Amino acid sequence: MQATMKAKEDKLKKVKEILESDYPLVLSNEPETPPYEPQITPPHAKETQTPYKKKVQTPAARHRRSRSAGEIWLEHNSIKPVPLGTVLQPSVKKRKSLTKLTKASDVTNPKQSKYCLIAQDQDTEGEIETKVYKGDIVPTCGGGAQVIFNDVELLKQKSPTATP
């Protein structure tokens, strides 16, 4: 307490000297700092604790679903796929298959959490190419649903006798 009062008095004296002096004022670039005085705290004083940091939630945390609930896929076939006769076939467990999306309730059903669109085309060489578009069904604030696509699988079948 006395040290701070003394520092203030010294500053006032310097200001008076500057105002009363006849010489022009020369400013220095170095700020004047008071001498260091260690602060002594009594041993029984409480220690300061760091503030508690809150966890930041992810933006879509309210749409997270439990893993135990299972995933029910909405499988949308744009056309009836040509049977390939291959050993490895795309298979989706727990699914509802559709050829046309005529009702909005097909997508907005809260039991369905995944979407899969299967499309078949011919590539430039005339071979069959199957594309499987996968995505998550997320409810919107207006009561609807949106599909966020996050994966595309490309399945090709080639003839072993075709020339490269």
Secondary structure as UniProt FT lines:
FT   HELIX           2..20
FT   TURN            43..44
FT   TURN            59..60
FT   HELIX           61..63
FT   HELIX           67..69
FT   STRAND          73..77
FT   STRAND          95..98
FT   HELIX           105..108
FT   TURN            110..111
FT   STRAND          114..122
FT   TURN            124..125
FT   STRAND          128..139
FT   TURN            141..142
FT   STRAND          145..156
FT   TURN            160..161
//
